[in-house]
Amino acid sequence: MLKFLFLCVSRLPLPWLHAIGGAVGAVSYRRAASFRRQIDANMAQAGYDDPALRRAAAREIGKAMAEIPVIWLRPLKQVERLVRETTGWEHISAAQAAGRPIVFLTPHLGCFEITAQAYAARTAPDKPITVLYRPPRQAVLAPLIQAGRGRPNMRLAAADLGGVRALMRALKNGEAAGLLPDQSPRFGEGVWAPFFGRPAFTVTLTRRLVRAGHAVVLLAYAERLPRGAGYRLVVEPFNETLSQDETAAATQINHALETLIRRVPTQYLWNYNRYKVPPGVPQPPASLAAST
């Protein structure tokens, strides 16, 4: 039933869905206190105090939810055609020409669901992408996510030991791997590192993947265009050598993400609790909290 509902919604024009989603986001910001507090607190931490900017961010979050059926359930070629502009694809071509595997870092910015699909649609069958994902708590959503994200030339790897091994294999085969570097990891999978001036528990897997696969690191996001016109895909190199130190490497990555987010700040998922303390994880060191 849920998949049927999503399928029906996916057939609506994207401008309609963005208009509906934007309206829902605006109403939620006015009436849902916890939603509003999370956005306000996270944006204030990043230095965004303009109420109009915060309301715009809430509307974009609504759009992000409304566009999911389109991105998951339309045919892959149709989804790829929603990418109206592309900047930086030459970095992908250069890595492939050199025979180097690629680690894509895609923050919760813009339409983060479409970046891996665009890559899958545009590259050769021998250059698939393996994407790390966290299985949903609600079991009923699992088949829908599998159907939506399990596309041709695109493999899914659950965020567990088996999934990490799948990413490692992909990189050793010269393929691509993708992950959300601003997703809060579990105990044993991250370190505390500053994010917009406050300690955030940050995944350490990126450094391990790069070292194991001698991979090229690329940053990618898809900016939502006005009035449901589609998306602008941006790909750019990570222009630093990742530190051997886990905390230093996590700090480098968070700083790079901050730079991307400040370009289109209303399109970041500010309602995500980026600063939570995962179960079993000690509080951030006092020295780190003081320094940030």
N, C-alpha and C positions, 0 to 999 in steps of 0.2 A: 504493500500500500504506500509506504513512504517513497519507494523508488518510483512508483507510478506518479505520485504527486510531484516529485522532483522532475520527472520527465515532462510532465505537462508544463511546469514553470519554465523549463529550459527552452521551450519553444516560443516564449514571449520575446519580443525585441529587447535587446540590451538597454536602449534608452528608457524603455518603460520600467525595467527592473531597477535601473539606477535611480529613477525618479521615485519609485516606491520605496526602495531601500533607504534613500536619502531622507524621505519623509519619516520613515520609521525610526531612523537614527536620531532625527531632530526631536521627535516626540519622546523617545527614550531618554534623551539627555535632559529634557525638561521634567520628566515625571519619575524616572528611576534614579533614586538618590545614590545607590551604590555604583551604578554605571557612571553617573556624573562625577562622583567623588574620585573614582579611579582615573578617569580621563584628566580631571583637573589636577590631581596630585602628580601624575606622571608628566604632564605637560609643564607644570610649574617647576618640577625638578630639572627639566631640560631648558627652562628659561622662557617658556611661552605663557605669558600672562594675559594675552588679549582674549577676552570672552568670545569675540567673533571667530577667532581662530579655533577655539575649543569647540564651538558649535559646529564649525565646518568639519572638524575632525570626527565628531559624532555622526554627521551625515555620511562621511566617507566610510565609517565602520558599517553603517547600515547598507551602503552600496556593496561593500565587500561580502556581506552575508547574502545579499540578494543575487549576486552574480555567480555564486557557487554552482547552482544547477546547470547553468550555461557551460561553465568551464569543465564540469565533470561529465556531462551527459550528451553534449553535442558531439558529432563526429570530429575526430582530431583535426582534420583539414579545415573544418569550419571554425574551430577554436583558433587555429593558427592564423587564419585570415583576420581575426579580430586584432592582431598585432599590426597596427597601421604604420608604425614607424619603428625602426631599429637603429640603435647606435652602438657601435663597438663589436659587431659580429666578427670583425677581422681578428680579434683576439682569440676567438674560438678557432677560426680557420688556421691561424698561425700555430696554435698548439697542436691541432690535428695534423698539420703538415709536418711538424717536427716529431710526430709520433709520441707526444706527451699526453698522459691522462690529465683530466681536468677535475678539480674540486670546485663546484659552484657553491658560493655562499649567498643565500637569498634571505634577507630579513623579512619580517612581517610588514612589508611596505608595499603599498599599491596592491595589485592583483598578484600576490606571490604564488597562487596556484597555477598561473599560466606560464611561468618562465620555463619550467622543466618540459611542459608540453610543447612549447614553441621549439625548444632544442630537439625534442624527439621527432617532431614533424619535419624538421629541416635537415637532419643529418642522416648519413647512410646507415643501413641496417647493421653494419658491423661496428657502429659507434653508439650503442645505446647508452642511456643514462639510468643509473640506479639511485633511487631517492629514498632517503631515510624518513620514516614517518612513525608517529606514536599511535598505536591502535586506540580507538575510542573506548571510554569507560562503558558506554552503552553498547552492548553487543549487537543491538538491532541496526546500528549504524555501520558496522564492519563491512557487510556485503556492498553497501552503497559506496563506501570509501574505496573498497577494492575495485569496484566497477569504474568509479570516476577517475581514480589515479592510476589504475593499471592499464596503461595505453600501449599501443604498438611502439616498440623501440624504447619503452620506459618500464623499468622494473621497480617494484616496491621492496623495501627492506625494513622490517619492524625494528624499533629502537630497543634492541636487545643484543646479546652477544652474537647470535646468529646473523642479525642484520648488519652488525659491524663487520663481520667476516665477509658478508656479501659485498659490502662497499670495498673492502680490501681487495677481494678477487677482481672486481670490476676495474679498479685502478691498475692492478698488476697486468690486466689484459689490455691496457691502453685505452680504457673507456672513461666515462664520466661518472661522477658521483655528485649528489646534491643534498644539502641539508640546510635547516633553519638555524643559524648560529645564535640567534637571540631567543631560542626556546629554552626554558629553564630545565636543566638536566636533573637527574636523580643523584642521590648520595653516591659518591665514588666516581662520578662521571663529569665533575666540574670543579672549578675553583672560583673563589671570590675575586672579581675584577671590577674596576670602575666602569659605570655606564651612565653617561650624563651626570657625572660627579657623585654617584652613589654606588656602593658595592652591590653588584648583581652576581648571582651564582651563574657562571658561564661555562658552557661546554668546552671540554679539552680535546674532543675527538678530532677537530680540524687539524691540529698539529700532528696527531698520530697518523692521520690519513696522508697528509702531505709527505711526511717522512717515509712512510712505508711505500708509497707509490711514486715518489719523486715527481709529484704532480704540479701542474700549473694551477694557481688559485685565481679564480675569477669571481668578482662581485656581480650580482645580477638582480634587477628588480624591474617590474612593469608598472609604469605610471599610468594611472587611470586618466583618460582624456575627458574633457568636458562633454556634458550632455550625452553620455553613453556612446561616444564616437568610437570607442575601442581603447587600445593601449599603446604606449610607447615603451618598447623593450630597451633597456640600457644594460650593457655589459662592459665591464672595465677591469683592468688587472689590479690585483692586490700588490701595490708597489713597495712591499717590504719583505725582507726575509724573516720568516717567523722565528722568534727567539726559541732557544732550547729550553728555556724556563717556562713552565706551564702558565704561571700567572702573568708573566710578561707577554707571552703569546696571546693569551685571552684578552689582555688589555689592548694589544695592537688591533685585534679583530674588532673589539667593541668601539674603538676610536674610528675605524674605517666605517662601521655601521652608522655611527653618529653623523659622519660626513654625508652619507647617502640620505639619511632621514632629514637632515636640515635642508636638503634641496626641495623636498615636497613634504613638509612636516604635517600637513593635515591628513596625509594618507598613511601614516603609521598607525599600527593597532595599539593605540594608547590605553585601551581598556584591559590589555593583557597585564597580569600582575608580574611584571618583570623582576620585581625586587623581593619576591616571596622567599622564605627559607624552606626549602624542600624537607620532607620528613627525614630525620636522622642527620641532617646537615647542621654543623655548629654555626652559631652566629658569626658574621664576618669579623676578622681580627680588628681590635680597636685601633691598631695603627693604620689599617687600610681605611677604616671609616673616618679617622681623623684627617688623613691625607687628602681625602676627596671632598 
